[in-house]
Amino acid sequence: MAKIGVVLSGCGFLDGSEIHEATLTLLHLDRLGAEIVFMAPDNNDIDVTDHYKKQPVQEKRNILAESARIARTDIVDIASVEASQLDALVFPGGFGAAINLCDWALKGENCDVNPDVERLIKDMHQAKKPLGFLCIAPVLAARVLGSSGVTLTIGNDENTASVIAKTGAKHEVCDVDQAVFDEENLIATTPAYMIGPSISKVDQGISKLVQKLMDWSK
């Protein structure tokens, strides 16, 4: 049974993990018989947003505690996870990937990545273990592995793609129901809600990404 790590960044697309993307990822992993290891940084959210009013609120929430809302079972601090414990690693999207796992939203290609997130991505890549990134989360791969010339997608947003290119990563335009596979680096990416608009379309791309991760993990 493949052991797949799922890295969450909070709960809610405006300040954490995109719940539909996370849930669809978990559904497809479970259907394919994966053992899922949930993890998140044990830090406070950079920003907290009222998802009803779509406005920031002045309160603090813990990323790990918020991510547990999605996991619904055991979840661990990413600092405690080693690449040797996993067969693959996947990052659902949501704005939390760009503000909690790194600060791409503020600094773009010069962003700082959470040290444990960066460590685990590098160690998985060095061990030639598959990595998956959804929606905006591919910016993590661009920042951490861009110097290796990795190929990825965030869909068709030209501005984001141009910033990604500054890291050394190669961007490939992709429809929401498809995924991009870098066979050499074992990196799978799909646009998801970077394009949307509906959960059924997003599902198709995520399904392809998860299937590839599982195939690579055999």
C-alpha positions as CSV (number, residue, x, y, z in Angstrom):
1,M,0.0,0.0,0.0
2,A,1.5,3.4,-1.1
3,K,1.8,5.9,1.8
4,I,1.0,9.3,0.4
5,G,1.6,12.5,2.4
6,V,-1.0,15.3,2.0
7,V,0.2,18.8,3.0
8,L,-2.6,21.1,4.2
9,S,-2.3,24.9,4.8
10,G,-5.4,25.7,6.8
11,C,-9.1,25.4,6.0
12,G,-10.7,27.6,3.4
13,F,-9.6,28.8,-0.1
14,L,-9.0,32.4,0.9
15,D,-6.5,31.7,3.8
16,G,-5.9,28.0,3.8
17,S,-6.4,24.8,1.8
18,E,-9.1,24.8,-0.9
19,I,-11.6,22.4,0.6
20,H,-12.9,20.9,-2.7
21,E,-9.4,20.3,-3.9
22,A,-8.3,18.7,-0.7
23,T,-11.4,16.5,-0.5
24,L,-11.2,15.4,-4.1
25,T,-7.5,14.5,-3.6
26,L,-8.3,12.4,-0.6
27,L,-11.2,10.7,-2.3
28,H,-9.1,9.6,-5.3
29,L,-6.2,8.5,-3.1
30,D,-8.6,6.5,-0.9
31,R,-10.3,4.9,-4.0
32,L,-6.9,3.8,-5.2
33,G,-6.0,2.2,-1.8
34,A,-3.4,4.7,-0.6
35,E,-2.6,5.2,3.1
36,I,-2.9,8.9,3.7
37,V,-0.6,10.8,6.0
38,F,-2.0,14.3,6.8
39,M,0.4,17.1,7.8
40,A,0.6,20.8,8.2
41,P,2.9,23.4,9.8
42,D,2.3,24.1,13.4
43,N,2.3,27.9,13.0
44,N,-0.3,30.6,13.0
45,D,-2.1,31.7,9.8
46,I,-0.5,34.8,8.2
47,D,-4.0,36.2,7.5
48,V,-7.5,35.0,8.5
49,T,-10.4,35.7,6.2
50,D,-14.2,35.7,6.8
51,H,-15.3,33.4,4.0
52,Y,-18.8,34.7,4.1
53,K,-18.0,38.4,3.9
54,K,-14.7,37.8,1.9
55,Q,-13.0,40.2,4.3
56,P,-9.9,39.9,6.6
57,V,-10.6,39.6,10.3
58,Q,-8.3,40.4,13.2
59,E,-7.8,37.0,14.8
60,K,-5.2,34.3,15.0
61,R,-5.7,30.7,14.0
62,N,-3.3,27.8,14.0
63,I,-2.6,26.2,10.6
64,L,-2.3,22.7,12.0
65,A,-5.5,23.0,14.0
66,E,-7.4,24.5,11.1
67,S,-6.1,21.8,8.7
68,A,-7.4,19.1,11.1
69,R,-10.9,20.2,10.2
70,I,-10.3,18.8,6.7
71,A,-8.2,15.8,7.8
72,R,-11.0,14.6,10.1
73,T,-8.5,12.1,11.6
74,D,-4.9,12.2,12.8
75,I,-2.7,14.9,11.5
76,V,0.9,15.7,12.3
77,D,3.3,18.6,12.3
78,I,5.2,18.5,9.0
79,A,8.3,19.1,11.0
80,S,8.1,15.5,12.2
81,V,7.8,14.0,8.8
82,E,10.8,12.5,6.8
83,A,10.9,11.6,3.1
84,S,11.8,8.1,4.1
85,Q,8.3,7.6,5.6
86,L,6.5,8.4,2.4
87,D,6.1,7.1,-1.2
88,A,4.7,10.4,-2.6
89,L,3.7,13.9,-1.4
90,V,0.9,16.1,-2.6
91,F,-0.1,19.7,-2.0
92,P,-3.7,20.8,-2.5
93,G,-4.1,24.5,-3.5
94,G,-5.9,27.4,-1.9
95,F,-4.4,30.7,-1.0
96,G,-2.8,29.2,2.1
97,A,-0.2,27.6,-0.1
98,A,0.9,31.1,-1.1
99,I,0.8,32.7,2.3
100,N,1.2,30.0,4.9
101,L,3.5,27.4,3.2
102,C,5.4,30.3,1.6
103,D,5.0,34.0,1.0
104,W,4.7,33.9,-2.8
105,A,1.7,36.2,-2.5
106,L,4.0,38.9,-1.1
107,K,7.4,38.2,-2.7
108,G,6.7,36.2,-5.9
109,E,9.8,34.4,-7.2
110,N,11.9,35.6,-4.3
111,C,9.6,34.2,-1.7
112,D,10.6,32.3,1.4
113,V,9.3,28.8,1.9
114,N,8.4,27.3,5.3
115,P,11.7,25.5,6.2
116,D,10.1,22.1,6.8
117,V,8.0,22.4,3.6
118,E,11.2,23.2,1.7
119,R,13.1,20.4,3.4
120,L,10.5,17.8,2.6
121,I,10.1,18.8,-1.0
122,K,13.9,18.7,-1.6
123,D,14.3,15.4,0.2
124,M,11.4,13.8,-1.8
125,H,12.9,15.1,-5.0
126,Q,16.4,13.9,-4.2
127,A,15.0,10.5,-3.3
128,K,13.2,10.4,-6.7
129,K,9.8,10.2,-5.0
130,P,6.7,11.7,-6.7
131,L,5.4,15.1,-5.9
132,G,2.0,16.6,-6.8
133,F,0.9,20.2,-6.7
134,L,-2.6,21.6,-7.3
135,C,-3.9,25.1,-8.2
136,I,-1.5,27.8,-6.9
137,A,0.6,25.2,-5.0
138,P,3.0,24.6,-8.0
139,V,4.7,27.9,-7.0
140,L,6.2,25.9,-4.2
141,A,7.8,23.5,-6.7
142,A,8.9,26.5,-8.8
143,R,10.6,28.2,-5.9
144,V,12.2,25.1,-4.3
145,L,13.1,23.1,-7.5
146,G,13.1,25.8,-10.2
147,S,16.9,25.5,-10.6
148,S,16.4,21.9,-11.7
149,G,14.3,23.1,-14.6
150,V,11.1,21.4,-13.5
151,T,8.0,21.6,-15.7
152,L,4.7,22.5,-14.2
153,T,1.4,24.3,-14.7
154,I,-0.9,26.7,-12.9
155,G,-3.3,26.7,-15.9
156,N,-3.3,29.8,-18.2
157,D,-2.6,32.8,-16.0
158,E,0.1,34.6,-18.0
159,N,1.2,36.9,-15.1
160,T,1.7,34.0,-12.7
161,A,3.4,31.9,-15.4
162,S,5.8,34.7,-16.1
163,V,6.8,35.0,-12.5
164,I,7.2,31.2,-12.3
165,A,9.6,31.3,-15.3
166,K,11.9,33.6,-13.3
167,T,12.6,30.7,-10.9
168,G,14.0,28.6,-13.7
169,A,10.9,26.4,-13.8
170,K,9.1,25.8,-17.1
171,H,5.4,26.6,-17.3
172,E,3.0,24.6,-19.6
173,V,-0.5,25.9,-20.3
174,C,-3.1,23.4,-19.3
175,D,-6.9,23.1,-19.2
176,V,-8.6,22.4,-15.9
177,D,-9.6,18.9,-16.7
178,Q,-6.0,17.9,-17.5
179,A,-2.7,17.6,-15.7
180,V,1.0,18.2,-16.6
181,F,3.5,15.4,-15.8
182,D,7.2,16.0,-15.6
183,E,8.4,12.4,-16.0
184,E,12.0,13.2,-15.4
185,N,11.4,14.9,-12.0
186,L,8.3,13.0,-11.1
187,I,6.2,16.1,-10.6
188,A,2.5,16.2,-11.4
189,T,0.5,19.5,-11.5
190,T,-3.0,20.5,-12.4
191,P,-4.7,23.9,-12.5
192,A,-7.9,23.0,-10.4
193,Y,-9.5,26.3,-9.2
194,M,-6.9,28.5,-10.8
195,I,-9.3,27.9,-13.7
196,G,-12.4,26.2,-12.3
197,P,-15.2,27.0,-12.5
198,S,-17.0,23.9,-11.4
199,I,-16.1,21.0,-9.1
200,S,-16.8,18.4,-11.8
201,K,-14.2,20.0,-14.1
202,V,-11.7,20.4,-11.3
203,D,-12.3,16.7,-10.3
204,Q,-11.1,15.5,-13.7
205,G,-7.7,17.1,-13.5
206,I,-7.2,16.0,-9.9
207,S,-8.2,12.5,-10.8
208,K,-5.5,12.4,-13.4
209,L,-2.9,13.8,-11.1
210,V,-3.6,11.3,-8.3
211,Q,-3.6,8.4,-10.7
212,K,-0.2,9.4,-11.9
213,L,1.2,9.8,-8.4
214,M,0.0,6.3,-7.6
215,D,1.4,4.9,-10.8
216,W,4.8,6.5,-10.1
217,S,4.7,5.1,-6.5
218,K,4.5,1.5,-7.6
